[in-house]
Amino acid sequence: MDFSSKLLENAVNEVSRLPGIGKRTALRLVLHLLKQPSENTGYLTEALQNLRNDVKSCQKCHNISDTILCDICNNPSRNEEIVCVVEDIRDVMAIESTAQFKGLYHVLGGKISPIEGIGPQDLQIESLVEKVKSGEVKELIFALSSTMEGDTTNFYIFKQIENFEVITSTIARGISVGDELEYADEITLGRSIVNRIPFEQSLKS
């Protein structure tokens, strides 16, 4: 792809680093920004800088937050004894959109994947185990995607906590095997949460 401007080329190269954005899409986005009033670009730049500089990780669930504790963990109406274990913030948003879950979350920050060099020590698993050890959690709902990596992560966590008094369940397989939660429709995902099954039962299927 030939560029008439080095500035344009640099901008396109940076935008194309974003996941799912190729060079042609990046070019279209950059040209769109050039056509907008300069203050619009300034708003975007400011929003991204503020996000990068000021965003926090919730100290309790590791969700992305503006404050030390996220709005979900700060909500007194949530059931603190039920914790839904998810991969990242996109899964929290997907489940919240169903309005079917009233507990708290624990964001792992990924899944165990030896091929990608991601081990248990790279995820927020230890803090989850500590929550279970403290006795504050009565049920863990495994809501990771039904992939090999997701199942491996679920099983690893299960083995870490199986000797403690905590119920472990997993979302029902209304979600197709291999699917990511963020792409599931709200009704299917909501039913999968409500109709969750004991984790031990999922190991036999």
VENZI-V926192 format. One record per run of one state. SS is the DSSP state (alpha for helix, beta for strand, coil for the rest). FROM is the first residue (numbers start at 1). LEN is the number of residues. Records with the same first field share a line. If there is no record, write none. Layout:
BEGIN
SS: FROM-LEN / FROM-LEN
END
This chain:
BEGIN
coil: 1-5 / 16-7 / 36-2 / 55-1 / 58-6 / 66-5 / 75-4 / 87-2 / 97-6 / 108-5 / 117-1 / 119-1 / 123-3 / 135-4 / 143-5 / 162-5 / 171-10 / 184-2 / 195-2 / 205-1
alpha: 6-10 / 23-13 / 38-17 / 71-4 / 89-8 / 114-3 / 120-3 / 126-9 / 148-14 / 181-3 / 186-9 / 199-6
beta: 56-2 / 64-2 / 79-8 / 103-5 / 113-1 / 118-1 / 139-4 / 167-4 / 197-2
END
